[in-house]
């Protein structure tokens, strides 16, 4: 046993899932959390040593021997939040599109007229690498300030070889420089670029035969994703690209059944995807297939909220069907420009009827399973990374209830305090 802790945190409440590292929480278990009143967490060398009642932890790791002690009476400690679906690296901004949607112009119509994703593609292709790096770093800082300690980031605003590589290189560099852990995903098939507007199959051939192998060779991404949607890429096109990705060693993530029920959930199950995302139009057959194959449903309630939709993913039906549910921000410049997972929790509760406990598990342990990282993060348990958030909140239910205000007091990443009193800590 380590003789002393580098950091001991004591707090009014510690809230986490426990015993769910082998498989994601489903059904009734999804709503279960462990709440420890007057608890403590001991950390050394970036890993959690012990978690439990304060007096029990202090017997193992005396406070006077710890290198640092944080006492947080009246506050709540949770695992660091994990965001398993973001589009953080991009050029430009699309507030004009926001105004168009308010006036009644549908999202797909904006895209078909060269706006939406294609507008961001133009801006991202034109932005120099260093500028893109600095802009993306600022976004990560905002995520960290909101309690997010790990995030998946997709490419997909290049739709060509040069820019897709540039985006993935930015993600790789940020993973080295930033305190957050980043999970890179290749999303070259995010839309059909103007130069291939009438030749989607040729574009997919280009992505599958030229770009994807380059990404694999350079080890720039662990995952491959595609936007499977009516008017973009159909089921057969998606299967073709994703099977090629699997041959090259990529894990599969999948934009599926967001606007039309195409059978994307079934394809995700067929291919053994780690995650199928969005799923507003998922069928019962799709739910059953995902449950049987253990595909995580990563739901993004801030996106239909931003797009002013009345319909959200049928989370309660998925949970009843035995599907594992995770939550993510979908942070992007157009359809969901928010960094905030606490806001996502609020929307999940209010619009999809998740309980606060389910919402918390959705942004921690099940989000970790969505990324294949539940063995190292997503809960406060011995042996896992010391990724914690101290919230200026009396309990975990206060987080989605008291929306619109950042309640983060302290963020600990790999055992190091990186946000203190709501501000980024230098060095």
NORTA-V512240 format. One record per helix or strand of 3 or more residues. SS is the DSSP state (h for helix, s for strand). FROM is the first residue (numbers start at 1). LEN is the number of residues. If there is no record, write none. Layout:
SS_FROM_LEN / SS_FROM_LEN
This chain:
s_7_10 / h_27_5 / s_34_11 / s_47_7 / h_54_7 / h_63_3 / s_68_12 / s_81_3 / h_95_8 / h_107_6 / h_117_10 / h_129_17 / s_148_7 / h_161_17 / s_181_9 / h_194_3 / h_200_18 / s_223_6 / h_235_13 / s_251_6 / h_264_8 / s_275_4 / h_284_10 / s_296_4 / h_301_6 / h_315_6 / s_325_3 / h_341_12 / h_356_7 / h_365_6 / s_388_4 / h_397_5 / s_408_6 / s_416_5
